[in-house]
């Protein structure tokens, strides 16, 4: 799941911000070569089900590896937690997990987005519609 989420988010970020590095959690080493083929095929299928334009295997590995920047105190970068709450993710529709992305400029967070696909839209109706985005913008507040 982490590989897939990181590939999707990195692909989308790269389209709009091709020069921005990403601090992610994964690299593609475990998906390379014959030993990684089965997992690579599963990840590629999941990623392509989420994107408008499908990736080939090389593009998939490159997208994941865009998240290997180590960060630093200056410059502009994105941070990505592809699946926070892996156990919740593994529980499916009953579990809680989130995908978190932040834009950091010169050490200060300017934008953060947390996507929680299984979180109830209305907390008073937990069995109702699900899927929330939480957005915080520096100097402007936080929103759901």
Buried (B, 14 or more C-beta within 10 A) or exposed (E): BBBBBBBBBBBBBBEEBEEBBBBBBBBBEBBEEEEBEEEBEEBBEBBBEEBEEEBEBEBBBBBBBBBBBEEEEEEEBBBBBBBBBEEBBEEEEEBBBBBBBBBBEEEEEBBBBBBBBBBBEEEEEEEEEBEBEBBBBEEEEEEE
